[in-house]
């Protein structure tokens, strides 16, 4: 049974009846101190973790928060079409929950450095029954998506990372969830929230959600990829702020009780990108080893870079409370290769899977 904890919808009259969801998230997800009896680091006394790796026993992570709003909007469409890198966590989550809801899923993929985790995720997407396409790089994938929208209007097109307005609502709701946890005394109000940023939906939602919920903390995004792909802005403060404002207008449209909101300057730290999207960093590897002692698994693309930044903020700001928002799935999933379906995959995907 999914626990229904949607404090955003409860906060303003009209939202419950006007914004449907498919309940997927087991909420609230825990907030925990990093320091425990087994891992005690005095310099990290102010570090806390928001365990969004536990959003669902099917597949955890921040993407599930987005999908419970998105999937409720797909009635009448033939399929969901979305874009991601070869090992996209968003693609895995979308494929798995589409399968559970009986919705066809098409994933348009582009290159990233191939690791065992990328191969594992690609197998999960294949095993879910999603239609997999390969378009080389992000620009080619996005151009293909735009062209397809012109001729295939009965497909539901979801931006990379699930970062649409509806997807962003998932993180707005998460900020209200955090506010309730603080009010219960589960943790002190943080001085800073740290989250990884790719497609910007999680950061945009937390910025807007903290503003509406009255949380005074600084929401700090950690870029995991370059700001632009050619001329296309991908991971910028301006793009994030625009998505937060658009989401706020959507909420105001559906409830007159939603107050005005000042979207404060979006804080985006790009010092942790390293060689680029999907490439590990030495700081991320060190964070991965430290968090493993705490029983929390990181991956090099998103969470290792954000965790490394959170550790550094704690060391630079003793006495502050820093909340690291953990967005990576922790549910172990077997990913067998569907040998019968390998021949139907594009050559690049067959090569990644060893076919």
C-alpha positions in Angstrom: 0.0 0.0 0.0 1.5 3.4 -1.1 1.5 5.9 1.8 -0.3 9.0 0.6 1.7 12.0 1.8 1.1 14.9 -0.6 1.3 18.0 1.6 1.5 20.3 -1.4 -1.9 19.2 -2.6 -3.3 19.5 0.9 -1.9 23.0 1.4 -4.0 24.8 -1.2 -7.7 24.3 -1.9 -8.4 23.1 -5.4 -5.1 21.3 -6.0 -6.3 17.8 -4.9 -9.3 17.9 -7.3 -7.4 19.6 -10.2 -4.1 17.8 -10.2 -4.4 14.0 -10.3 -1.6 11.6 -9.4 -0.8 8.0 -9.8 0.3 7.1 -6.2 3.8 5.7 -6.5 5.9 7.3 -3.8 6.2 5.8 -0.3 6.4 9.0 1.7 7.8 10.7 3.7 11.2 9.4 2.9 13.5 9.4 6.0 15.9 12.2 7.0 18.9 10.8 8.8 22.2 12.1 10.3 25.2 11.1 8.4 27.2 10.4 11.6 26.2 7.2 13.3 27.8 4.8 15.8 29.6 3.1 13.0 30.6 6.3 11.0 31.6 9.2 13.2 33.3 12.2 11.5 33.4 15.3 13.7 33.8 17.6 10.7 30.6 16.2 9.3 28.5 16.7 12.5 26.1 18.9 10.5 25.5 16.6 7.6 22.1 15.0 7.1 20.7 12.9 4.3 17.2 12.9 2.7 16.7 9.3 1.7 15.0 9.6 -1.6 16.6 6.4 -2.7 13.7 4.9 -0.7 10.8 6.5 -2.7 9.5 3.1 -3.9 10.3 -0.6 -3.3 10.0 -1.0 -7.0 12.6 1.5 -8.0 13.7 4.4 -5.8 15.1 7.8 -6.5 13.9 11.2 -7.4 12.4 10.2 -10.8 9.5 8.4 -9.0 8.4 11.7 -7.5 8.1 13.1 -11.0 6.4 10.1 -12.5 3.4 10.0 -10.1 2.3 13.4 -11.5 3.3 12.7 -15.1 1.7 9.3 -15.5 -1.6 10.7 -14.3 -1.5 13.0 -17.4 -1.1 10.3 -20.0 -4.6 9.1 -20.4 -5.6 9.0 -24.1 -2.1 8.8 -25.4 -0.6 5.8 -27.2 2.8 5.9 -25.5 5.3 8.0 -23.5 8.4 9.1 -25.5 11.3 10.6 -23.6 15.1 11.1 -24.0 18.1 10.1 -21.9 21.7 9.0 -22.0 22.5 5.3 -22.5 22.4 4.6 -18.8 19.6 7.0 -17.9 18.1 6.5 -14.5 15.1 8.5 -15.7 14.7 6.0 -18.6 14.8 3.0 -16.2 12.2 4.5 -13.9 9.9 5.6 -16.8 10.2 2.1 -18.4 9.5 0.2 -15.2 6.5 2.3 -14.0 5.1 2.5 -17.5 5.2 -1.3 -17.6 3.5 -1.5 -14.2 0.8 0.9 -15.4 0.3 -0.8 -18.8 1.6 2.2 -20.8 3.9 1.8 -23.8 7.3 3.5 -23.5 9.8 4.6 -26.1 13.2 5.8 -25.0 15.4 7.9 -27.3 19.0 7.4 -26.1 22.3 9.2 -26.7 25.9 8.5 -25.8 27.7 8.7 -22.5 30.8 6.9 -21.1 30.0 3.2 -20.8 30.3 1.7 -17.4 29.0 -1.4 -15.7 26.2 0.7 -14.3 25.3 2.0 -17.8 25.1 -1.6 -19.1 23.0 -2.6 -16.1 20.5 0.2 -16.7 20.3 -0.5 -20.4 19.5 -4.1 -19.7 16.8 -3.0 -17.3 15.3 -0.8 -20.0 15.4 -3.6 -22.5 13.9 -6.1 -20.0 11.0 -3.7 -19.3 9.8 -4.0 -22.8 10.5 -0.3 -23.7 11.2 0.5 -27.3 14.9 1.7 -27.5 16.2 4.1 -30.1 19.7 5.5 -30.5 20.4 9.0 -31.8 24.1 9.5 -31.1 24.3 12.7 -29.1 22.0 14.9 -27.1 21.4 17.5 -29.9 20.5 14.8 -32.4 18.2 13.1 -29.9 16.4 16.4 -29.1 16.1 17.3 -32.8 14.6 13.9 -33.5 12.1 14.3 -30.6 11.0 17.7 -31.9 10.5 16.4 -35.4 8.6 13.4 -34.1 6.2 15.6 -32.2 5.1 17.1 -35.5 4.0 13.8 -37.1 3.1 11.7 -34.1 0.7 13.8 -32.0 -0.8 10.9 -30.1 2.4 10.3 -28.2 3.1 11.9 -24.8 6.4 13.7 -25.0 8.3 13.9 -21.7 11.4 16.2 -21.5 14.8 14.6 -20.5 14.9 13.7 -16.8 11.1 14.0 -16.6 11.6 17.8 -16.0 8.3 19.0 -17.2 6.0 21.3 -15.1 4.2 18.2 -13.8 7.4 16.4 -13.1 8.7 19.4 -11.2 5.7 19.3 -8.9 7.2 16.1 -7.4 10.0 18.1 -5.9 7.8 21.0 -4.8 5.8 18.4 -2.9 9.0 17.0 -1.5 9.9 20.4 0.0 6.5 20.5 1.8 7.2 17.0 3.0 10.6 18.2 4.4 8.9 21.2 6.1 6.5 18.7 7.9 9.5 16.6 9.0 11.2 19.7 10.4 8.0 20.7 12.3 7.9 17.2 13.8 11.5 17.5 15.0 12.9 14.9 12.7 15.7 17.2 11.9 16.6 20.9 12.3 15.9 23.3 9.4 19.0 23.0 7.2 21.1 26.0 6.3 21.7 24.4 2.9 20.1 21.7 0.7 22.5 20.0 -1.8 21.2 18.1 -4.8 22.6 17.0 -8.2 21.4 18.9 -11.3 21.0 17.5 -14.8 17.7 18.4 -16.4 16.9 20.9 -13.6 13.5 19.6 -12.4 14.6 18.6 -9.0 16.4 21.8 -8.3 13.6 23.9 -9.7 11.0 22.1 -7.6 13.0 22.4 -4.4 13.6 26.1 -5.0 9.9 26.8 -5.5 8.8 24.4 -2.8 11.1 25.9 -0.2 9.8 29.4 -1.1 6.2 28.4 -0.8 6.7 26.3 2.3 8.5 29.1 4.1 11.9 27.3 4.4 14.8 29.7 4.6 17.5 27.4 3.6 19.7 27.9 0.5 19.0 25.2 -2.2 22.3 24.5 -3.8 22.4 22.6 -7.1 25.5 20.7 -8.2 25.9 20.6 -12.0 26.7 17.2 -13.4 27.1 18.2 -17.0 28.2 21.3 -19.0 25.8 24.2 -19.1 25.2 24.0 -22.9 25.0 21.3 -25.5 26.1 23.3 -28.5 23.7 26.2 -28.6 21.1 24.5 -26.4 21.0 25.5 -22.7 20.9 22.3 -20.7 22.0 23.0 -17.1 21.8 26.7 -16.3 20.5 28.8 -13.5 18.3 30.7 -16.0 16.7 27.5 -17.3 16.1 26.3 -13.7 14.5 29.6 -12.6 12.3 29.6 -15.7 11.0 26.1 -15.0 10.3 27.1 -11.3 8.3 30.2 -12.4 6.4 28.2 -15.0 5.5 25.6 -12.4 4.4 28.4 -10.0 2.1 29.8 -12.7 0.6 26.3 -13.2 -0.1 26.0 -9.4 -1.7 29.5 -9.3 -3.9 28.5 -12.2 -5.3 25.6 -10.3 -5.7 27.2 -6.9 -6.3 30.9 -6.0 -4.8 30.2 -2.6 -1.3 29.7 -3.9 0.6 32.8 -2.9 3.0 34.9 -5.0 6.5 33.5 -4.9 9.9 35.2 -5.4 12.2 32.8 -7.2 15.4 33.9 -5.6 18.6 33.6 -7.6 19.2 29.9 -8.4 22.5 28.6 -6.9 24.2 26.3 -9.3 27.8 25.1 -8.6 29.6 23.9 -11.7 32.9 23.1 -10.1 32.2 19.4 -9.7 31.5 18.5 -13.4 35.0 17.2 -14.1 35.5 15.9 -17.6 31.7 16.0 -18.3 28.5 14.0 -18.0 29.1 10.4 -16.8 32.8 10.8 -16.2 33.9 10.0 -12.6 35.9 12.5 -10.5 38.5 11.8 -7.8 36.3 13.8 -5.3 33.3 11.7 -6.3 35.2 8.5 -5.8 36.3 9.6 -2.3 32.7 10.5 -1.4 31.5 7.1 -2.7 33.9 5.3 -0.4 32.9 7.4 2.6 29.2 7.0 2.0 29.6 3.3 1.5 30.7 3.1 5.1 27.4 4.6 5.9 25.6 1.9 3.8 24.6 4.3 1.0 25.6 3.7 -2.5 26.5 6.5 -4.9 27.1 6.4 -8.6 29.6 8.6 -10.5 27.2 10.5 -12.8 25.0 12.4 -10.3 25.2 11.5 -6.7 28.9 11.1 -6.2 29.5 14.6 -7.4 26.7 16.1 -5.3 27.8 14.2 -2.2 31.4 15.4 -2.7 30.1 19.0 -2.8 28.0 18.4 0.4 31.1 17.0 2.2 33.1 20.1 1.2 30.4 22.5 2.3 30.3 20.9 5.7 34.1 21.2 6.0 34.0 24.8 4.9 31.0 25.8 7.1 31.3 24.2 10.6 28.2 24.6 12.7 25.9 24.7 9.7 23.3 22.0 8.9 23.7 20.6 5.4 21.1 18.3 3.9 22.3 16.1 1.1 19.3 15.1 -1.1 20.1 11.5 -2.2 18.4 10.9 -5.5 19.8 7.5 -6.5 17.8 4.2 -6.4 18.9 1.7 -3.8 16.5 -1.1 -4.8 18.6 -4.1 -6.1 17.3 -5.2 -9.5 18.4 -8.1 -11.7 18.9 -7.0 -15.3 19.1 -10.1 -17.5 19.9 -9.6 -21.2 17.0 -10.4 -23.5 19.0 -12.3 -26.1 16.0 -12.7 -28.3 15.5 -9.0 -28.5 19.2 -8.1 -29.1 18.9 -8.4 -32.8 16.2 -5.7 -32.9 18.3 -3.1 -31.2 20.4 -0.5 -33.0 24.0 -1.5 -33.5 25.4 0.9 -30.9 23.1 -0.5 -28.2 24.0 -4.1 -29.2 27.6 -3.2 -28.8 27.1 -1.7 -25.4 25.4 -4.9 -24.3 28.0 -7.1 -25.8 25.9 -8.4 -28.6 
